[in-house]
Amino acid sequence: MHNKLAGLSALTLLASAAPALATVTVFDGNLAGFNAAASSPPVTINFDALSGNIAGNTISGVTFSSPDGNTLEVVPASTTVSLLGGPSHTLSATSGLNVLSPGGATMPGGSTLAERDSLQLDFASPMTRSGWIYCLNRSIAAPS
Amino acid sequence: MSYTIYGAGNVVLSSGGVNASGPGTASGPWFFGFISDNAATNATRIVFTETDGDSVNPDANVGYDTLRFVAQAVGAVPEPSSWAMMLLGFGFIGAVLRSRRSAVTAHS
C-alpha cells in the first residue's frame, strides 16, 4: 500500500513539473485580432531614434541580424526605392519616422544580396507575445 | 516571405508563409504577430525569410516598421493549473506520511 501511494505521489509530482500542452497562435495580417488577444502590447522599437546599419545591435533586449549577412539600414520612411530605373515606390511608415530596410532602400534587381530582406530577431528574454507591422513595396515591373 | 519561430534549444515552434507574398502588386502596411500561451512555447528567435531569388517575378522591398512585444517575466509565476497539480502532489505525500505513521503506531 505504501509503495503504491509513494508511486502515485511521485507520478503526480512528475506531472506537476511537466509543462501543460502549449500552443503558439499566429496572427498573420490580423492586427486587430492580435491586439485583442495580446492586450495591445506597447510599441517597443520603432527605429525613430536610430540610424545607419544596426546589424548585430541589441536594442531593448532584441538582437537584430540578417541571415544572409546583409546590412540592416534604418532609413527615413519617405525613402523612395526604384527598380532598374523603373517605377518608384515609397516605404511608408505606419508610425513614427523611420523604417528598417535590409540592404538599404535600393532595388538593384535579381538575386543580389541587397535584395534579400530576411531578418532574424534573437530575444534576450523569451517572448510571450510579439508583433511586427511591416511595409512591403512590390515593383509592378519585372526587371529586364 | 516566410517566418519561423524558435523556442528554447532552437526548437521550431511554428513556421509558414507570411501574408503579402506572391506575384503582383502589393503595398503595406502588413502585420505579423504571435502569442504563446505557455512558457514552453515562448519564443527565443524569429526569422523572416525573403530572398527575392528569381528575376521573373517583380522584386520587392520590405521595410520593418514597428515591433511590439511582451517578454516573459523573470521568475514568472506558474499558471494556476501548475499550482493545482503541485498541491495535489503534496497532498499525496502527506497521505503517504500519515499512513506510514498509522502503520508504525499499529505495529507498536
gemmi code that builds the backbone of each chain (N, CA, C; Angstrom):
import gemmi

chains = {
    "A": [
        ("MET", (0.838, -1.209, 0.000), (0.000, 0.000, 0.000), (0.865, 1.247, 0.000)),
        ("HIS", (1.882, 1.204, 0.899), (2.775, 2.367, 0.982), (3.503, 2.615, -0.320)),
        ("ASN", (3.947, 1.490, -0.916), (4.667, 1.621, -2.177), (3.778, 2.207, -3.265)),
        ("LYS", (2.518, 1.763, -3.301), (1.591, 2.275, -4.318), (1.378, 3.772, -4.134)),
        ("LEU", (1.178, 4.158, -2.878), (0.954, 5.582, -2.612), (2.186, 6.407, -2.952)),
        ("ALA", (3.343, 5.858, -2.626), (4.582, 6.572, -2.940), (4.736, 6.724, -4.442)),
        ("GLY", (4.401, 5.650, -5.181), (4.484, 5.714, -6.639), (3.539, 6.740, -7.211)),
        ("LEU", (2.322, 6.736, -6.684), (1.336, 7.715, -7.148), (1.799, 9.145, -6.890)),
        ("SER", (2.342, 9.375, -5.709), (2.781, 10.728, -5.376), (3.938, 11.155, -6.261)),
        ("ALA", (4.822, 10.187, -6.579), (5.941, 10.513, -7.465), (5.426, 10.877, -8.852)),
        ("LEU", (4.437, 10.084, -9.330), (3.867, 10.375, -10.649), (3.224, 11.751, -10.671)),
        ("THR", (2.520, 12.058, -9.589), (1.848, 13.348, -9.525), (2.848, 14.489, -9.529)),
        ("LEU", (3.955, 14.300, -8.815), (4.982, 15.338, -8.796), (5.594, 15.522, -10.179)),
        ("LEU", (5.808, 14.388, -10.862), (6.344, 14.480, -12.217), (5.381, 15.236, -13.124)),
        ("ALA", (4.093, 14.928, -12.986), (3.082, 15.582, -13.819), (3.051, 17.072, -13.542)),
        ("SER", (3.237, 17.444, -12.285), (3.199, 18.870, -11.954), (4.407, 19.604, -12.505)),
        ("ALA", (5.518, 18.882, -12.684), (6.718, 19.518, -13.218), (6.649, 19.652, -14.729)),
        ("ALA", (5.912, 18.736, -15.415), (5.851, 18.781, -16.876), (4.982, 19.944, -17.329)),
        ("PRO", (5.362, 20.619, -18.423), (4.556, 21.730, -18.904), (3.235, 21.246, -19.473)),
        ("ALA", (2.201, 22.073, -19.362), (0.916, 21.746, -19.950), (1.042, 21.862, -21.468)),
        ("LEU", (0.099, 21.232, -22.175), (0.119, 21.356, -23.622), (0.070, 22.828, -23.993)),
        ("ALA", (0.982, 23.245, -24.845), (1.101, 24.662, -25.155), (0.996, 24.876, -26.657)),
        ("THR", (0.596, 26.035, -27.004), (0.450, 26.351, -28.419), (0.963, 27.752, -28.703)),
        ("VAL", (1.298, 27.960, -29.961), (1.630, 29.294, -30.449), (0.538, 29.682, -31.439)),
        ("THR", (-0.090, 30.801, -31.207), (-1.122, 31.286, -32.113), (-0.542, 32.389, -32.978)),
        ("VAL", (-0.676, 32.235, -34.276), (-0.108, 33.204, -35.217), (-1.214, 34.114, -35.737)),
        ("PHE", (-0.907, 35.384, -35.819), (-1.846, 36.375, -36.349), (-1.206, 36.989, -37.599)),
        ("ASP", (-1.512, 36.429, -38.733), (-0.928, 36.898, -39.985), (-1.903, 37.869, -40.658)),
        ("GLY", (-1.550, 39.129, -40.685), (-2.417, 40.133, -41.285), (-3.602, 40.484, -40.414)),
        ("ASN", (-3.545, 40.158, -39.143), (-4.684, 40.378, -38.241), (-4.235, 41.174, -37.018)),
        ("LEU", (-3.967, 42.447, -37.233), (-3.518, 43.315, -36.142), (-4.599, 43.467, -35.076)),
        ("ALA", (-5.862, 43.619, -35.522), (-6.948, 43.797, -34.555), (-7.080, 42.567, -33.659)),
        ("GLY", (-6.986, 41.390, -34.268), (-7.087, 40.151, -33.503), (-5.936, 39.995, -32.533)),
        ("PHE", (-4.754, 40.371, -32.991), (-3.571, 40.287, -32.124), (-3.720, 41.221, -30.931)),
        ("ASN", (-4.118, 42.456, -31.205), (-4.252, 43.422, -30.113), (-5.311, 42.991, -29.102)),
        ("ALA", (-6.400, 42.403, -29.618), (-7.457, 41.944, -28.716), (-6.950, 40.801, -27.832)),
        ("ALA", (-6.209, 39.875, -28.436), (-5.747, 38.701, -27.693), (-4.535, 39.000, -26.824)),
        ("ALA", (-3.724, 39.965, -27.259), (-2.465, 40.232, -26.556), (-2.544, 41.488, -25.695)),
        ("SER", (-3.727, 42.064, -25.560), (-3.927, 43.280, -24.768), (-3.041, 44.428, -25.254)),
        ("SER", (-2.944, 44.555, -26.566), (-2.219, 45.664, -27.195), (-0.856, 45.920, -26.567)),
        ("PRO", (0.101, 45.038, -26.822), (1.448, 45.270, -26.281), (1.981, 46.628, -26.722)),
        ("PRO", (2.756, 47.253, -25.876), (3.254, 48.583, -26.227), (4.238, 48.509, -27.394)),
        ("VAL", (4.304, 49.609, -28.139), (5.318, 49.709, -29.191), (6.674, 49.816, -28.507)),
        ("THR", (7.540, 48.893, -28.795), (8.817, 48.851, -28.097), (9.956, 49.399, -28.953)),
        ("ILE", (9.927, 49.086, -30.225), (11.000, 49.540, -31.119), (10.359, 50.078, -32.401)),
        ("ASN", (10.630, 51.334, -32.704), (10.130, 51.872, -33.972), (11.232, 52.531, -34.795)),
        ("PHE", (12.482, 52.444, -34.357), (13.666, 52.874, -35.105), (13.820, 54.386, -35.224)),
        ("ASP", (12.926, 55.150, -34.598), (12.995, 56.598, -34.789), (14.250, 57.214, -34.189)),
        ("ALA", (14.797, 56.614, -33.152), (15.988, 57.187, -32.516), (17.270, 56.550, -33.061)),
        ("LEU", (17.145, 55.783, -34.124), (18.299, 55.041, -34.648), (18.630, 55.520, -36.058)),
        ("SER", (19.832, 55.173, -36.479), (20.225, 55.474, -37.854), (21.336, 54.532, -38.280)),
        ("GLY", (21.536, 54.428, -39.571), (22.626, 53.624, -40.106), (22.358, 52.135, -40.046)),
        ("ASN", (23.425, 51.358, -40.130), (23.331, 49.901, -40.158), (23.289, 49.359, -38.726)),
        ("ILE", (22.232, 48.676, -38.359), (22.103, 48.178, -36.982), (22.294, 46.665, -36.907)),
        ("ALA", (22.779, 46.049, -37.970), (23.016, 44.592, -37.947), (23.961, 44.242, -36.804)),
        ("GLY", (23.568, 43.298, -35.980), (24.373, 42.874, -34.839), (24.101, 43.665, -33.575)),
        ("ASN", (23.297, 44.699, -33.669), (22.997, 45.517, -32.484), (21.873, 44.888, -31.655)),
        ("THR", (21.951, 45.107, -30.337), (20.880, 44.674, -29.441), (20.146, 45.906, -28.931)),
        ("ILE", (18.853, 45.943, -29.185), (18.034, 47.087, -28.814), (16.872, 46.582, -27.975)),
        ("SER", (16.755, 47.094, -26.756), (15.687, 46.683, -25.834), (15.616, 45.157, -25.704)),
        ("GLY", (16.771, 44.507, -25.666), (16.807, 43.061, -25.471), (16.612, 42.246, -26.737)),
        ("VAL", (16.530, 42.909, -27.882), (16.354, 42.212, -29.156), (17.592, 42.434, -30.025)),
        ("THR", (18.221, 41.339, -30.444), (19.395, 41.437, -31.312), (18.960, 41.270, -32.767)),
        ("PHE", (19.315, 42.249, -33.582), (18.936, 42.272, -34.995), (20.084, 41.732, -35.842)),
        ("SER", (19.763, 40.822, -36.756), (20.791, 40.358, -37.677), (20.135, 39.902, -38.976)),
        ("SER", (20.955, 39.774, -39.995), (20.477, 39.302, -41.295), (21.009, 37.895, -41.519)),
        ("PRO", (20.129, 36.906, -41.749), (20.602, 35.542, -42.006), (21.505, 35.467, -43.226)),
        ("ASP", (21.365, 36.428, -44.139), (22.166, 36.432, -45.366), (23.455, 37.232, -45.222)),
        ("GLY", (23.658, 37.861, -44.086), (24.820, 38.715, -43.928), (24.636, 40.081, -44.570)),
        ("ASN", (23.385, 40.449, -44.789), (23.073, 41.752, -45.380), (23.176, 42.851, -44.324)),
        ("THR", (23.214, 44.089, -44.763), (23.120, 45.202, -43.818), (21.658, 45.388, -43.420)),
        ("LEU", (21.445, 46.004, -42.269), (20.087, 46.344, -41.813), (20.059, 47.860, -41.614)),
        ("GLU", (19.601, 48.550, -42.626), (19.686, 50.008, -42.637), (18.407, 50.636, -42.092)),
        ("VAL", (18.591, 51.577, -41.176), (17.450, 52.388, -40.725), (17.361, 53.574, -41.675)),
        ("VAL", (16.228, 53.693, -42.349), (16.072, 54.748, -43.362), (14.804, 55.545, -43.069)),
        ("PRO", (14.782, 56.791, -43.522), (13.550, 57.573, -43.361), (12.404, 56.910, -44.108)),
        ("ALA", (11.227, 56.996, -43.546), (10.078, 56.319, -44.147), (9.763, 56.836, -45.537)),
        ("SER", (10.177, 58.051, -45.828), (9.821, 58.620, -47.122), (10.796, 58.198, -48.217)),
        ("THR", (11.765, 57.349, -47.850), (12.755, 56.932, -48.844), (12.075, 56.255, -50.032)),
        ("THR", (12.444, 56.701, -51.189), (11.864, 56.131, -52.402), (12.804, 55.095, -52.982)),
        ("VAL", (12.248, 54.000, -53.361), (13.065, 52.961, -53.972), (12.646, 52.810, -55.428)),
        ("SER", (13.566, 52.415, -56.250), (13.225, 52.190, -57.654), (13.929, 50.936, -58.140)),
        ("LEU", (13.411, 50.390, -59.166), (13.954, 49.138, -59.690), (14.488, 49.377, -61.088)),
        ("LEU", (15.785, 49.344, -61.224), (16.430, 49.450, -62.534), (15.848, 50.595, -63.350)),
        ("GLY", (15.670, 51.723, -62.704), (15.148, 52.890, -63.408), (13.656, 52.800, -63.680)),
        ("GLY", (12.998, 51.773, -63.140), (11.568, 51.584, -63.365), (10.747, 52.405, -62.391)),
        ("PRO", (9.539, 51.939, -62.120), (8.653, 52.685, -61.228), (9.257, 52.854, -59.839)),
        ("SER", (8.953, 53.962, -59.198), (9.456, 54.224, -57.857), (8.375, 53.955, -56.830)),
        ("HIS", (8.815, 53.589, -55.648), (7.879, 53.282, -54.578), (8.398, 53.880, -53.285)),
        ("THR", (7.538, 54.014, -52.345), (7.933, 54.606, -51.079), (7.686, 53.623, -49.941)),
        ("LEU", (8.670, 53.527, -49.059), (8.479, 52.738, -47.848), (7.730, 53.615, -46.844)),
        ("SER", (6.468, 53.346, -46.669), (5.647, 54.187, -45.806), (5.639, 53.643, -44.389)),
        ("ALA", (5.997, 54.470, -43.444), (5.960, 54.048, -42.044), (4.523, 54.052, -41.550)),
        ("THR", (4.203, 53.108, -40.694), (2.872, 53.095, -40.101), (2.839, 53.971, -38.852)),
        ("SER", (4.005, 54.226, -38.297), (4.088, 55.142, -37.163), (5.496, 55.702, -37.140)),
        ("GLY", (5.662, 56.872, -36.627), (6.991, 57.439, -36.469), (7.632, 57.835, -37.786)),
        ("LEU", (8.958, 57.892, -37.758), (9.704, 58.478, -38.866), (10.437, 57.456, -39.724)),
        ("ASN", (11.012, 56.439, -39.082), (11.939, 55.552, -39.785), (11.398, 54.133, -39.948)),
        ("VAL", (11.989, 53.451, -40.884), (11.734, 52.012, -41.029), (13.081, 51.294, -41.146)),
        ("LEU", (13.049, 49.988, -40.918), (14.254, 49.175, -41.062), (14.215, 48.493, -42.429)),
        ("SER", (15.230, 48.742, -43.234), (15.244, 48.208, -44.588), (16.508, 47.376, -44.814)),
        ("PRO", (16.385, 46.048, -44.810), (17.572, 45.217, -45.062), (18.182, 45.525, -46.430)),
        ("GLY", (19.457, 45.752, -46.434), (20.129, 46.063, -47.698), (19.973, 47.500, -48.141)),
        ("GLY", (19.244, 48.292, -47.361), (19.008, 49.679, -47.759), (17.853, 49.767, -48.738)),
        ("ALA", (17.459, 50.968, -49.025), (16.275, 51.182, -49.863), (16.639, 51.205, -51.340)),
        ("THR", (17.325, 50.185, -51.775), (17.649, 50.092, -53.199), (17.153, 48.758, -53.731)),
        ("MET", (16.806, 48.738, -54.977), (16.337, 47.506, -55.609), (17.137, 47.267, -56.885)),
        ("PRO", (18.313, 46.731, -56.740), (19.133, 46.514, -57.927), (18.612, 45.402, -58.831)),
        ("GLY", (17.676, 44.604, -58.334), (17.094, 43.545, -59.152), (17.850, 42.232, -59.029)),
        ("GLY", (17.201, 41.178, -59.525), (17.829, 39.863, -59.495), (17.946, 39.328, -58.085)),
        ("SER", (18.940, 38.507, -57.871), (19.093, 37.862, -56.566), (20.310, 38.413, -55.824)),
        ("THR", (20.632, 39.664, -56.053), (21.768, 40.272, -55.359), (21.479, 40.373, -53.871)),
        ("LEU", (22.552, 40.467, -53.108), (22.415, 40.480, -51.650), (21.504, 41.600, -51.167)),
        ("ALA", (21.609, 42.754, -51.791), (20.816, 43.907, -51.359), (19.319, 43.656, -51.480)),
        ("GLU", (18.931, 42.689, -52.308), (17.506, 42.395, -52.500), (16.955, 41.466, -51.424)),
        ("ARG", (17.824, 40.914, -50.633), (17.371, 39.905, -49.667), (16.983, 40.595, -48.363)),
        ("ASP", (15.703, 40.548, -48.070), (15.173, 41.310, -46.933), (14.888, 40.441, -45.720)),
        ("SER", (15.578, 39.333, -45.610), (15.368, 38.460, -44.446), (15.842, 39.157, -43.168)),
        ("LEU", (15.266, 38.748, -42.075), (15.584, 39.389, -40.794), (15.513, 38.353, -39.675)),
        ("GLN", (16.497, 38.382, -38.799), (16.497, 37.480, -37.644), (16.481, 38.301, -36.364)),
        ("LEU", (15.587, 37.930, -35.458), (15.496, 38.591, -34.160), (15.773, 37.569, -33.070)),
        ("ASP", (16.741, 37.864, -32.211), (17.025, 36.992, -31.067), (16.655, 37.730, -29.796)),
        ("PHE", (15.877, 37.062, -28.956), (15.343, 37.704, -27.760), (16.127, 37.310, -26.519)),
        ("ALA", (16.584, 38.305, -25.777), (17.309, 38.032, -24.539), (16.383, 37.354, -23.528)),
        ("SER", (15.138, 37.807, -23.470), (14.120, 37.154, -22.644), (13.077, 36.563, -23.584)),
        ("PRO", (12.723, 35.292, -23.392), (11.745, 34.675, -24.296), (10.463, 35.498, -24.388)),
        ("MET", (9.901, 35.536, -25.587), (8.718, 36.353, -25.852), (7.436, 35.571, -25.613)),
        ("THR", (6.531, 36.195, -24.886), (5.207, 35.584, -24.757), (4.307, 36.062, -25.885)),
        ("ARG", (4.536, 37.248, -26.360), (3.741, 37.772, -27.471), (4.557, 38.828, -28.193)),
        ("SER", (4.461, 38.813, -29.481), (5.258, 39.730, -30.276), (4.554, 39.986, -31.587)),
        ("GLY", (4.633, 41.193, -32.075), (4.010, 41.511, -33.350), (4.794, 42.543, -34.114)),
        ("TRP", (4.858, 42.373, -35.407), (5.530, 43.311, -36.308), (4.493, 43.967, -37.191)),
        ("ILE", (4.623, 45.243, -37.389), (3.953, 45.876, -38.520), (5.050, 46.113, -39.535)),
        ("TYR", (4.878, 45.654, -40.723), (5.903, 45.859, -41.727), (5.272, 46.358, -43.010)),
        ("CYS", (6.063, 47.086, -43.755), (5.562, 47.604, -45.012), (6.312, 46.939, -46.152)),
        ("LEU", (5.607, 46.688, -47.202), (6.214, 45.990, -48.319), (5.841, 46.712, -49.600)),
        ("ASN", (6.825, 47.003, -50.394), (6.559, 47.599, -51.695), (7.048, 46.652, -52.770)),
        ("ARG", (6.136, 46.295, -53.624), (6.494, 45.358, -54.680), (6.434, 46.091, -56.010)),
        ("SER", (7.506, 46.009, -56.745), (7.543, 46.680, -58.032), (6.550, 46.046, -58.991)),
        ("ILE", (5.904, 46.879, -59.766), (4.952, 46.352, -60.750), (5.701, 45.771, -61.942)),
        ("ALA", (6.796, 46.418, -62.279), (7.536, 45.987, -63.467), (8.567, 44.930, -63.106)),
        ("ALA", (8.664, 43.926, -63.902), (9.702, 42.911, -63.708), (11.029, 43.458, -64.216)),
        ("PRO", (12.109, 43.064, -63.559), (13.415, 43.527, -64.029), (13.728, 42.976, -65.414)),
        ("SER", (14.387, 43.763, -66.195), (14.707, 43.297, -67.550), (16.097, 42.676, -67.563)),
    ],
    "B": [
        ("MET", (7.379, 35.747, -48.680), (8.084, 35.832, -47.398), (7.554, 34.740, -46.460)),
        ("SER", (8.417, 34.219, -45.634), (8.009, 33.175, -44.692), (8.568, 33.488, -43.306)),
        ("TYR", (8.068, 32.781, -42.321), (8.529, 33.005, -40.953), (8.842, 31.668, -40.284)),
        ("THR", (9.719, 31.703, -39.300), (9.964, 30.557, -38.415), (10.148, 31.103, -37.006)),
        ("ILE", (9.396, 30.537, -36.071), (9.519, 30.927, -34.669), (10.217, 29.806, -33.916)),
        ("TYR", (11.275, 30.145, -33.208), (12.053, 29.159, -32.462), (11.851, 29.351, -30.953)),
        ("GLY", (11.877, 28.224, -30.240), (11.852, 28.261, -28.787), (13.197, 27.870, -28.214)),
        ("ALA", (13.225, 27.565, -26.935), (14.472, 27.184, -26.271), (15.104, 25.995, -26.990)),
        ("GLY", (16.426, 26.010, -27.112), (17.138, 24.939, -27.789), (16.940, 24.956, -29.292)),
        ("ASN", (16.510, 26.094, -29.816), (16.261, 26.257, -31.259), (15.231, 25.273, -31.806)),
        ("VAL", (14.302, 24.859, -30.963), (13.194, 24.020, -31.417), (12.219, 24.884, -32.212)),
        ("VAL", (11.804, 24.411, -33.386), (10.863, 25.174, -34.204), (9.465, 25.061, -33.595)),
        ("LEU", (8.903, 26.197, -33.214), (7.575, 26.217, -32.613), (6.496, 26.393, -33.671)),
        ("SER", (6.810, 27.166, -34.690), (5.825, 27.427, -35.730), (6.546, 27.971, -36.959)),
        ("SER", (6.016, 27.659, -38.136), (6.596, 28.204, -39.360), (5.528, 28.222, -40.439)),
        ("GLY", (5.753, 29.025, -41.457), (4.790, 29.108, -42.546), (5.011, 30.342, -43.384)),
        ("GLY", (4.087, 30.573, -44.291), (4.184, 31.751, -45.146), (3.599, 32.966, -44.464)),
        ("VAL", (4.119, 34.112, -44.832), (3.599, 35.374, -44.307), (2.744, 36.018, -45.394)),
        ("ASN", (1.662, 36.608, -44.984), (0.774, 37.288, -45.907), (1.556, 38.315, -46.729)),
        ("ALA", (1.063, 38.629, -47.889), (1.656, 39.622, -48.783), (2.720, 39.027, -49.684)),
        ("SER", (2.893, 37.716, -49.618), (3.823, 37.098, -50.544), (3.089, 36.798, -51.857)),
        ("GLY", (3.830, 36.464, -52.861), (3.228, 36.120, -54.139), (3.425, 37.207, -55.176)),
        ("PRO", (3.229, 36.860, -56.437), (3.482, 37.829, -57.505), (2.405, 38.903, -57.578)),
        ("GLY", (2.697, 39.936, -58.312), (1.727, 41.005, -58.485), (2.073, 42.207, -57.643)),
        ("THR", (1.139, 43.101, -57.552), (1.385, 44.324, -56.794), (1.011, 44.120, -55.335)),
        ("ALA", (1.655, 44.828, -54.492), (1.343, 44.760, -53.064), (1.793, 46.060, -52.415)),
        ("SER", (1.185, 46.371, -51.344), (1.623, 47.545, -50.603), (1.316, 47.329, -49.140)),
        ("GLY", (1.970, 48.110, -48.300), (1.773, 47.926, -46.870), (0.661, 48.798, -46.359)),
        ("PRO", (0.452, 48.818, -45.056), (1.215, 48.017, -44.108), (0.638, 46.612, -43.942)),
        ("TRP", (1.477, 45.728, -43.515), (1.076, 44.371, -43.224), (1.439, 44.095, -41.768)),
        ("PHE", (0.872, 43.033, -41.259), (1.125, 42.718, -39.850), (1.383, 41.236, -39.687)),
        ("PHE", (2.294, 40.925, -38.786), (2.512, 39.535, -38.385), (2.739, 39.510, -36.877)),
        ("GLY", (2.066, 38.632, -36.181), (2.262, 38.545, -34.740), (1.995, 37.142, -34.231)),
        ("PHE", (2.390, 36.891, -33.008), (2.099, 35.594, -32.409), (1.913, 35.762, -30.903)),
        ("ILE", (1.209, 34.793, -30.324), (1.043, 34.734, -28.879), (1.375, 33.322, -28.414)),
        ("SER", (2.172, 33.231, -27.383), (2.456, 31.945, -26.770), (1.639, 31.850, -25.491)),
        ("ASP", (1.022, 30.669, -25.259), (0.173, 30.555, -24.069), (0.871, 29.809, -22.941)),
        ("ASN", (2.157, 29.549, -23.109), (2.850, 28.762, -22.088), (4.338, 29.045, -22.181)),
        ("ALA", (5.013, 28.987, -21.067), (6.455, 29.248, -21.053), (7.209, 28.301, -21.979)),
        ("ALA", (6.638, 27.101, -22.178), (7.316, 26.118, -23.037), (7.343, 26.559, -24.486)),
        ("THR", (6.447, 27.458, -24.876), (6.414, 27.891, -26.268), (6.739, 29.378, -26.412)),
        ("ASN", (7.375, 29.941, -25.417), (7.833, 31.316, -25.578), (8.987, 31.352, -26.577)),
        ("ALA", (9.007, 32.380, -27.375), (9.961, 32.431, -28.491), (11.292, 33.033, -28.072)),
        ("THR", (12.343, 32.424, -28.543), (13.679, 32.977, -28.324), (14.239, 33.594, -29.600)),
        ("ARG", (13.644, 33.222, -30.735), (14.143, 33.731, -32.020), (13.022, 33.707, -33.050)),
        ("ILE", (12.982, 34.738, -33.882), (12.091, 34.748, -35.041), (12.926, 35.067, -36.267)),
        ("VAL", (12.692, 34.325, -37.330), (13.392, 34.599, -38.590), (12.352, 34.817, -39.686)),
        ("PHE", (12.449, 35.969, -40.341), (11.650, 36.234, -41.537), (12.563, 36.015, -42.737)),
        ("THR", (12.093, 35.238, -43.688), (12.935, 34.920, -44.847), (12.309, 35.478, -46.121)),
        ("GLU", (13.077, 36.302, -46.802), (12.640, 36.873, -48.079), (13.874, 36.923, -48.960)),
        ("THR", (13.851, 36.168, -50.041), (15.074, 36.036, -50.832), (15.045, 36.813, -52.139)),
        ("ASP", (13.852, 37.048, -52.688), (13.792, 37.714, -53.988), (14.714, 37.024, -54.990)),
        ("GLY", (14.691, 35.739, -54.956), (15.713, 35.000, -55.685), (15.473, 34.793, -57.166)),
        ("ASP", (14.340, 35.209, -57.706), (14.186, 34.998, -59.145), (14.090, 36.334, -59.873)),
        ("SER", (14.375, 36.295, -61.139), (14.381, 37.531, -61.917), (13.168, 37.621, -62.833)),
        ("VAL", (12.188, 36.744, -62.570), (10.978, 36.761, -63.403), (9.877, 37.562, -62.730)),
        ("ASN", (9.590, 37.195, -61.480), (8.560, 37.942, -60.754), (9.113, 39.280, -60.295)),
        ("PRO", (8.247, 40.262, -60.177), (8.713, 41.569, -59.712), (9.393, 41.472, -58.361)),
        ("ASP", (10.433, 42.222, -58.191), (11.146, 42.229, -56.928), (10.418, 43.104, -55.903)),
        ("ALA", (10.699, 42.836, -54.659), (10.028, 43.568, -53.600), (11.050, 44.170, -52.647)),
        ("ASN", (10.637, 45.185, -51.963), (11.473, 45.768, -50.929), (10.661, 45.796, -49.650)),
        ("VAL", (11.182, 45.157, -48.620), (10.446, 45.060, -47.358), (11.056, 46.014, -46.347)),
        ("GLY", (10.211, 46.768, -45.689), (10.654, 47.602, -44.583), (9.967, 47.146, -43.315)),
        ("TYR", (10.715, 46.985, -42.253), (10.145, 46.575, -40.962), (9.966, 47.832, -40.133)),
        ("ASP", (8.769, 48.044, -39.662), (8.455, 49.351, -39.110), (8.327, 49.387, -37.593)),
        ("THR", (7.413, 48.636, -37.065), (7.107, 48.774, -35.640), (7.056, 47.406, -34.983)),
        ("LEU", (7.838, 47.244, -33.943), (7.866, 45.967, -33.222), (7.256, 46.162, -31.840)),
        ("ARG", (6.256, 45.337, -31.559), (5.647, 45.339, -30.226), (5.935, 43.985, -29.604)),
        ("PHE", (6.232, 43.964, -28.326), (6.377, 42.654, -27.708), (6.224, 42.721, -26.196)),
        ("VAL", (5.970, 41.559, -25.628), (5.955, 41.382, -24.179), (6.844, 40.197, -23.876)),
        ("ALA", (7.886, 40.432, -23.107), (8.820, 39.354, -22.777), (8.338, 38.621, -21.539)),
        ("GLN", (8.798, 37.380, -21.431), (8.484, 36.565, -20.248), (9.095, 37.224, -19.019)),
        ("ALA", (8.293, 37.367, -17.981), (8.797, 37.991, -16.763), (9.846, 37.102, -16.111)),
        ("VAL", (10.866, 37.716, -15.547), (11.889, 36.955, -14.828), (11.265, 36.370, -13.578)),
        ("GLY", (11.460, 35.061, -13.356), (10.851, 34.393, -12.204), (9.346, 34.351, -12.327)),
        ("ALA", (8.894, 34.003, -13.546), (7.460, 34.024, -13.829), (6.689, 33.120, -12.879)),
        ("VAL", (5.485, 33.561, -12.508), (4.632, 32.793, -11.595), (4.010, 31.641, -12.365)),
        ("PRO", (4.044, 30.392, -11.814), (3.417, 29.260, -12.511), (1.927, 29.494, -12.719)),
        ("GLU", (1.401, 28.859, -13.773), (-0.015, 29.002, -14.063), (-0.851, 28.273, -13.009)),
        ("PRO", (-2.145, 28.640, -12.857), (-3.000, 28.020, -11.839), (-3.034, 26.506, -11.939)),
        ("SER", (-3.056, 25.964, -13.166), (-3.105, 24.504, -13.312), (-1.838, 23.856, -12.742)),
        ("SER", (-0.704, 24.543, -12.895), (0.549, 24.015, -12.347), (0.503, 23.999, -10.833)),
        ("TRP", (-0.030, 25.104, -10.261), (-0.184, 25.162, -8.802), (-1.067, 24.022, -8.314)),
        ("ALA", (-2.170, 23.778, -9.030), (-3.128, 22.736, -8.613), (-2.457, 21.372, -8.617)),
        ("MET", (-1.695, 21.079, -9.679), (-1.015, 19.794, -9.769), (0.018, 19.647, -8.647)),
        ("MET", (0.701, 20.740, -8.347), (1.723, 20.697, -7.302), (1.079, 20.424, -5.936)),
        ("LEU", (-0.043, 21.103, -5.669), (-0.747, 20.900, -4.400), (-1.231, 19.461, -4.271)),
        ("LEU", (-1.718, 18.920, -5.412), (-2.161, 17.533, -5.419), (-0.997, 16.606, -5.051)),
        ("GLY", (0.152, 16.894, -5.595), (1.350, 16.093, -5.306), (1.705, 16.140, -3.834)),
        ("PHE", (1.671, 17.340, -3.261), (1.974, 17.473, -1.836), (0.930, 16.744, -0.994)),
        ("GLY", (-0.316, 16.749, -1.469), (-1.383, 16.037, -0.772), (-1.080, 14.548, -0.694)),
        ("PHE", (-0.618, 13.981, -1.811), (-0.276, 12.561, -1.838), (0.878, 12.256, -0.885)),
        ("ILE", (1.861, 13.132, -0.869), (2.997, 12.921, 0.029), (2.514, 12.921, 1.479)),
        ("GLY", (1.608, 13.857, 1.789), (1.044, 13.927, 3.144), (0.309, 12.655, 3.500)),
        ("ALA", (-0.444, 12.137, 2.503), (-1.202, 10.900, 2.739), (-0.271, 9.732, 3.013)),
        ("VAL", (0.817, 9.670, 2.262), (1.790, 8.582, 2.454), (2.385, 8.662, 3.857)),
        ("LEU", (2.802, 9.852, 4.249), (3.411, 10.016, 5.574), (2.432, 9.653, 6.679)),
        ("ARG", (1.181, 10.079, 6.489), (0.166, 9.805, 7.509), (-0.069, 8.293, 7.634)),
        ("SER", (-0.171, 7.618, 6.492), (-0.439, 6.176, 6.536), (0.748, 5.424, 7.136)),
        ("ARG", (1.976, 5.901, 6.858), (3.166, 5.260, 7.435), (3.143, 5.402, 8.959)),
        ("ARG", (2.778, 6.624, 9.391), (2.743, 6.882, 10.837), (1.715, 5.958, 11.492)),
        ("SER", (0.545, 5.789, 10.832), (-0.513, 4.927, 11.385), (-0.016, 3.491, 11.486)),
        ("ALA", (0.695, 3.046, 10.436), (1.204, 1.674, 10.408), (2.196, 1.434, 11.537)),
        ("VAL", (3.075, 2.416, 11.764), (4.065, 2.301, 12.828), (3.371, 2.220, 14.167)),
        ("THR", (2.330, 3.044, 14.398), (1.588, 3.052, 15.646), (0.907, 1.695, 15.875)),
        ("ALA", (0.320, 1.143, 14.809), (-0.379, -0.136, 14.927), (0.553, -1.269, 15.285)),
        ("HIS", (1.765, -1.248, 14.709), (2.729, -2.316, 14.992), (3.257, -2.242, 16.421)),
        ("SER", (3.347, -1.027, 16.983), (3.986, -0.881, 18.299), (2.981, -1.039, 19.430)),
    ],
}
model = gemmi.Model(1)
for chain_id, residues in chains.items():
    chain = gemmi.Chain(chain_id)
    for i, (resn, *xyz) in enumerate(residues, 1):
        res = gemmi.Residue()
        res.name, res.seqid = resn, gemmi.SeqId(i, " ")
        for name, pos in zip(("N", "CA", "C"), xyz):
            atom = gemmi.Atom()
            atom.name, atom.element = name, gemmi.Element(name[0])
            atom.pos, atom.b_iso = gemmi.Position(*pos), 0.0
            res.add_atom(atom)
        chain.add_residue(res)
    model.add_chain(chain)
structure = gemmi.Structure()
structure.add_model(model)
structure.setup_entities()
